[in-house]
Amino acid sequence: MKKLLSLVLCLCLLLMAVPALAYTAGDYTATGSGLNGLIEVTVTFDADKIVDIKFGAHAETPGISDPAFEKIPAAIIADQTLAVDVVAGATFTSNGILEAVEAAVVAAGGDAEALKSAAAAEAAVAEDEVLTYDVVVIGGGAAGIAAASNAKDAGASVLLLEKQAALGGNTIISGGIVYATGTQAQKDAGVEDSVEALVDYWYTRAEGNADKDMLTLVAEKSNSTIEWLMEGGVELGNLGPTGLSPVPRALYTSNGGAGFIVPMTQFIKDKGVDIRTETPAVSLIMDESGKCVGVEAVAADGHKVTVNAKSVVIASGGFDGSRDMMRKYAPENTTDYFLASPGNTGDGINMAIAVGADTVFKGGVIGLRGIMDTSFADPINGLVWMPYLMVDQDGNRFVNESTDYPVVHSALENNKHSFLIGDSTQLSADMVAGLIDGGYAFVADTLEELAEITFMDKDTFLTTVARYNELKGQEDVDFGKAAAAMTGVGEGPYVAIRIMPATIGTMGGIKVDLDMHVLKADGSIIPGLYAAGACANGDFFYQEYPASGTSIMMCFTVGRIAGTNAAECD
């Protein structure tokens, strides 16, 4: 009898632990806040479960958001819970979907709190795997995609490992610009340019602290890289100048960085490249002779993936997502706001160092002005590109606001607590409502009040604005801004947005030769090991980034070289 009572009690407790699921059957549409705006979601219920989730209008970034749209609904439906993990690299989209589904649950009469506390069924961990490929590529950004593509073209079997939920790295969140010389677009526009001119520009911006042979290699191959991208389905449109060079070399995609990554991902899939996402590499496998012969990785569910290979290409991106590495290798930028890919934590660099690789670090980053608490892809961060008056904490103007963004970044390093100032025709409280709530923007009816609430020196700030307005529509003899951009500060209300130096990439990493072999300190190669892209760009850059599109060009170009040579490795 006691055993029967105990069994009944246990059954009751078990039933109490499972949330009662009851809905008014039907379709319910709701919205949630994603990265770029509202995400419309329609959820279909029957009497006791969620049976379908479909998406309507949204403005999320293709490529970056895709894994969230695939994985979040599948997890909700499979386990009938809102307690699902967000997708790495697509946090805002994931949370927007969950917010919308929760609203639909409430509209259908369901218990959202019970669903949020309900633990998902524990996923079974797959058995450890041992795989064999000719070439394994670590990282699925521009360099990794290029390496995988060319290795496959050379006849190798190829596995690409990416620790994020989708390919793309920094490139997919970029503005979609690539920098090249000798292109058909230049010829059609009658632009006179040359490899030598491009190399001289890059070398000058590096203050002579770059490997001219490396610069020349990329410049010489830049047009063939453009042709290869177009072969892969990338649509390149307008030709324009970027950086400080007046020569138009930059080509633009129609939809930002996704314009590169989405078609190029399909390009390598169609070739037969195997791709494993959410599978970070953790270490390199070396044989007794010192040759790199594979990679140890970990799958999303935690099981170990051992990949034996003839060669390995590290294309894992930069390190600005690691505070420890920033303190060590770019100490002047340690407090910069991080706007790069969340995967940029220097993993590949550290793996190479662990097996004896030499490194090149010069303390540089790819930087710009940013707004805290927003991502690089957030439209609100686009406000920092506006060429309006910028002042430091004391109210002094300190830079040409419309010059190349790395130059503005360098100026911000000495003025880390600065403001972008807008009048009623330039900025409004509605435009920056979220920033106001977060304490990153301030609104006032008068300039005097604006100075007070931002703790600027009132007299200094008023003098600065008066001088700026004195130069309205004229040559900026103080900082060199074009007359057309000297729009002045008009009538209030006024907005001040707090801005600070931010990183969208790093400079420095693994030492490589022109064939992308990883080198030891004595100059000898580590057999079987190659590196390309932002994890190995120390000889290409110095401390200040030269022009938009340069890194993407460098990554795609050297990635192709690394992939070809890795495929030919015995």
Salt bridges, closest charged atoms under 4 A:
ASP46 OD2 - LYS49 NZ 2.82
ASP52 OD2 - LYS54 NZ 2.26
GLU102 OE2 - LYS116 NZ 3.23
GLU113 OE2 - LYS116 NZ 3.12
GLU129 OE1 - ARG276 NH2 2.92
GLU129 OE2 - HIS303 NE2 2.66
ASP134 OD1 - LYS310 NZ 3.73
ASP153 OD2 - LYS271 NZ 2.96
ASP193 OD2 - ARG249 NE 2.74
GLU278 OE1 - LYS71 NZ 2.01
ASP301 OD1 - HIS303 ND1 2.52
ASP324 OD1 - ARG327 NH2 2.40
ASP336 OD2 - HIS409 NE2 2.82
ASP336 OD1 - LYS416 NZ 3.75
ASP347 OD2 - LYS163 NZ 2.72
GLU401 OE2 - ARG397 NE 2.86
GLU401 OE1 - LYS481 NZ 2.97
ASP404 OD2 - ARG205 NH1 3.34
GLU413 OE2 - HIS409 NE2 3.13
GLU413 OE1 - LYS416 NZ 2.44
GLU452 OE2 - LYS458 NZ 3.86
GLU470 OE2 - ARG467 NH1 3.04
ASP476 OD2 - ARG397 NH2 2.74
ASP478 OD2 - ARG467 NE 2.84
ASP513 OD2 - HIS517 ND1 3.07
ASP539 OD2 - LYS511 NZ 2.84
GLU544 OE1 - ARG205 NH2 3.35
